[in-house]
Amino acid sequence: MNCFRANLGRHRLWLGLASLAIAHSRAVCGATAAETTITKIDQVRALTRDEAAQGRAVSLKGIVIGEADSHNQAFVVLDESGSLYLHGPPNEVSALARGDIVEIKGVTDPGDFAPIVVARSVVLRGRTAVPAPRYVEVEDLYGGSLDAQWIEVKARYPQRGGRH
């Protein structure tokens, strides 16, 4: 019986030390990925479908570069890391215009094609000129990586009758 108590004591000590080590690593390294608020658009775009479905907290600041539907709930925002499709409350989204600087609080969602943000609040913080779009080649359009990105494409296409 004494041997059993001694082993039980060692196991408790080991579990206590393991818990202390885990708590220390969280304090030093910060919260887990699921607990960290996403603050950049490229962080949202890098999520897998399963990660985006976890409804991770998002706090973004960016420039409205376009509206994306006629129901006043979808729009596109640009920050220094890229641009992203968002859904928001129609009463807040309907008042937005291209060039508005907005602060967005919301959660991630897998979206139909790529990760998006479902905005819980959209606060207007000012206005600015919309930055120039990034130039891309027609070939860059294949694959979907430029979804919701602010781009410009120059292309030529033949008119009827084969004339250019």
Contacts in CASP RR format, 6 or more apart in sequence:
PFRMAT RR
TARGET T0000
AUTHOR 0000-0000-0000
METHOD contacts of the structure
MODEL  1
MNCFRANLGRHRLWLGLASLAIAHSRAVCGATAAETTITKIDQVRALTRD
EAAQGRAVSLKGIVIGEADSHNQAFVVLDESGSLYLHGPPNEVSALARGD
IVEIKGVTDPGDFAPIVVARSVVLRGRTAVPAPRYVEVEDLYGGSLDAQW
IEVKARYPQRGGRH
26 32 0 8 1.000
30 36 0 8 1.000
34 54 0 8 1.000
34 56 0 8 1.000
36 56 0 8 1.000
36 57 0 8 1.000
37 56 0 8 1.000
37 57 0 8 1.000
37 58 0 8 1.000
37 59 0 8 1.000
38 44 0 8 1.000
38 56 0 8 1.000
38 57 0 8 1.000
38 58 0 8 1.000
38 59 0 8 1.000
38 60 0 8 1.000
38 108 0 8 1.000
39 58 0 8 1.000
39 59 0 8 1.000
39 60 0 8 1.000
40 60 0 8 1.000
40 79 0 8 1.000
40 80 0 8 1.000
40 81 0 8 1.000
41 60 0 8 1.000
41 77 0 8 1.000
41 78 0 8 1.000
41 79 0 8 1.000
41 81 0 8 1.000
41 82 0 8 1.000
41 83 0 8 1.000
41 84 0 8 1.000
42 81 0 8 1.000
42 82 0 8 1.000
43 81 0 8 1.000
44 52 0 8 1.000
44 58 0 8 1.000
44 84 0 8 1.000
44 108 0 8 1.000
44 115 0 8 1.000
44 116 0 8 1.000
44 117 0 8 1.000
45 82 0 8 1.000
45 84 0 8 1.000
45 114 0 8 1.000
45 115 0 8 1.000
47 56 0 8 1.000
47 108 0 8 1.000
47 115 0 8 1.000
49 110 0 8 1.000
49 115 0 8 1.000
50 110 0 8 1.000
51 108 0 8 1.000
51 115 0 8 1.000
52 108 0 8 1.000
52 109 0 8 1.000
52 110 0 8 1.000
52 111 0 8 1.000
52 115 0 8 1.000
52 116 0 8 1.000
53 108 0 8 1.000
53 109 0 8 1.000
53 110 0 8 1.000
54 108 0 8 1.000
55 107 0 8 1.000
55 108 0 8 1.000
55 109 0 8 1.000
56 107 0 8 1.000
56 108 0 8 1.000
57 106 0 8 1.000
57 107 0 8 1.000
58 104 0 8 1.000
58 105 0 8 1.000
58 106 0 8 1.000
58 107 0 8 1.000
58 108 0 8 1.000
58 117 0 8 1.000
59 103 0 8 1.000
59 104 0 8 1.000
59 105 0 8 1.000
59 106 0 8 1.000
60 77 0 8 1.000
60 79 0 8 1.000
60 84 0 8 1.000
60 103 0 8 1.000
60 104 0 8 1.000
60 117 0 8 1.000
61 79 0 8 1.000
61 101 0 8 1.000
61 102 0 8 1.000
61 103 0 8 1.000
61 104 0 8 1.000
61 125 0 8 1.000
62 77 0 8 1.000
62 78 0 8 1.000
62 79 0 8 1.000
62 101 0 8 1.000
62 102 0 8 1.000
62 103 0 8 1.000
62 104 0 8 1.000
63 77 0 8 1.000
63 78 0 8 1.000
63 79 0 8 1.000
63 99 0 8 1.000
63 100 0 8 1.000
63 101 0 8 1.000
63 102 0 8 1.000
63 128 0 8 1.000
63 130 0 8 1.000
63 131 0 8 1.000
64 75 0 8 1.000
64 76 0 8 1.000
64 77 0 8 1.000
64 96 0 8 1.000
64 97 0 8 1.000
64 98 0 8 1.000
64 99 0 8 1.000
64 100 0 8 1.000
64 102 0 8 1.000
65 76 0 8 1.000
65 77 0 8 1.000
65 78 0 8 1.000
65 83 0 8 1.000
65 98 0 8 1.000
65 99 0 8 1.000
65 130 0 8 1.000
65 150 0 8 1.000
66 75 0 8 1.000
66 76 0 8 1.000
66 98 0 8 1.000
67 74 0 8 1.000
67 75 0 8 1.000
67 76 0 8 1.000
67 93 0 8 1.000
67 96 0 8 1.000
67 98 0 8 1.000
68 74 0 8 1.000
68 75 0 8 1.000
68 76 0 8 1.000
68 85 0 8 1.000
68 148 0 8 1.000
71 90 0 8 1.000
72 90 0 8 1.000
72 93 0 8 1.000
72 94 0 8 1.000
73 87 0 8 1.000
73 88 0 8 1.000
73 89 0 8 1.000
73 90 0 8 1.000
73 93 0 8 1.000
74 85 0 8 1.000
74 86 0 8 1.000
74 87 0 8 1.000
74 88 0 8 1.000
74 93 0 8 1.000
75 85 0 8 1.000
75 86 0 8 1.000
75 88 0 8 1.000
75 93 0 8 1.000
75 96 0 8 1.000
76 83 0 8 1.000
76 84 0 8 1.000
76 85 0 8 1.000
76 86 0 8 1.000
76 148 0 8 1.000
76 150 0 8 1.000
77 83 0 8 1.000
77 84 0 8 1.000
77 86 0 8 1.000
77 102 0 8 1.000
77 104 0 8 1.000
78 130 0 8 1.000
78 131 0 8 1.000
78 150 0 8 1.000
82 149 0 8 1.000
82 150 0 8 1.000
83 148 0 8 1.000
83 149 0 8 1.000
83 150 0 8 1.000
84 116 0 8 1.000
84 117 0 8 1.000
84 148 0 8 1.000
85 114 0 8 1.000
85 116 0 8 1.000
85 147 0 8 1.000
85 148 0 8 1.000
86 104 0 8 1.000
86 116 0 8 1.000
86 117 0 8 1.000
86 118 0 8 1.000
86 119 0 8 1.000
87 109 0 8 1.000
87 116 0 8 1.000
87 117 0 8 1.000
87 118 0 8 1.000
87 119 0 8 1.000
88 118 0 8 1.000
88 119 0 8 1.000
88 120 0 8 1.000
88 122 0 8 1.000
89 119 0 8 1.000
89 120 0 8 1.000
89 121 0 8 1.000
89 122 0 8 1.000
92 119 0 8 1.000
92 121 0 8 1.000
92 122 0 8 1.000
93 119 0 8 1.000
93 122 0 8 1.000
95 124 0 8 1.000
96 102 0 8 1.000
96 122 0 8 1.000
96 124 0 8 1.000
98 130 0 8 1.000
99 127 0 8 1.000
99 128 0 8 1.000
99 129 0 8 1.000
99 130 0 8 1.000
100 124 0 8 1.000
100 126 0 8 1.000
100 127 0 8 1.000
101 124 0 8 1.000
101 125 0 8 1.000
101 126 0 8 1.000
101 127 0 8 1.000
101 128 0 8 1.000
102 122 0 8 1.000
102 123 0 8 1.000
102 124 0 8 1.000
102 125 0 8 1.000
103 122 0 8 1.000
103 123 0 8 1.000
103 125 0 8 1.000
104 117 0 8 1.000
104 119 0 8 1.000
104 121 0 8 1.000
104 122 0 8 1.000
104 123 0 8 1.000
105 119 0 8 1.000
105 120 0 8 1.000
105 121 0 8 1.000
106 117 0 8 1.000
106 118 0 8 1.000
106 119 0 8 1.000
106 120 0 8 1.000
106 121 0 8 1.000
107 117 0 8 1.000
107 118 0 8 1.000
107 120 0 8 1.000
108 115 0 8 1.000
108 116 0 8 1.000
108 117 0 8 1.000
108 118 0 8 1.000
109 115 0 8 1.000
109 116 0 8 1.000
109 117 0 8 1.000
109 118 0 8 1.000
110 116 0 8 1.000
113 144 0 8 1.000
113 147 0 8 1.000
114 144 0 8 1.000
114 147 0 8 1.000
114 148 0 8 1.000
130 150 0 8 1.000
131 150 0 8 1.000
132 152 0 8 1.000
133 150 0 8 1.000
133 151 0 8 1.000
133 152 0 8 1.000
134 149 0 8 1.000
134 150 0 8 1.000
134 151 0 8 1.000
134 152 0 8 1.000
135 151 0 8 1.000
135 152 0 8 1.000
135 153 0 8 1.000
135 154 0 8 1.000
136 146 0 8 1.000
136 151 0 8 1.000
136 152 0 8 1.000
136 153 0 8 1.000
137 153 0 8 1.000
138 153 0 8 1.000
138 155 0 8 1.000
140 146 0 8 1.000
140 151 0 8 1.000
140 153 0 8 1.000
141 153 0 8 1.000
156 164 0 8 1.000
158 164 0 8 1.000
END
